[in-house]
Amino acid sequence: MDEHALEERLARLRYHLEATGELPIDRRSNRWLGEAESIARDLATSDLDRETVARRVSKISGLLAEVEETGHDEADQHLAAARRECTDLLES
């Protein structure tokens, strides 16, 4: 994956996680998603080597795995999209 494609995917991951922060979700989910959002924001705004990006995306994926559902349909859709982005990033 070239740098531009990587930047776009990281931006999409950040978008989906930030979107969950704008919605009323349960407190437990909010803690996991807030931490994932913070890492995604750092990824999208920092110039990091591929190994570091992969480690941080893996960390985000682990945090997202802690959330079964958020209690809000739209947030659940963003959660699913963020999970797909993580999977795609880790497989590429």
PyMOL commands that set and color helices and strands:
alter all, ss='L'
color gray80, all
select helices_A, chain A and resi 3-21+27-45+50-65+73-91
alter helices_A, ss='H'
color red, helices_A
deselect
rebuild
show_as cartoon
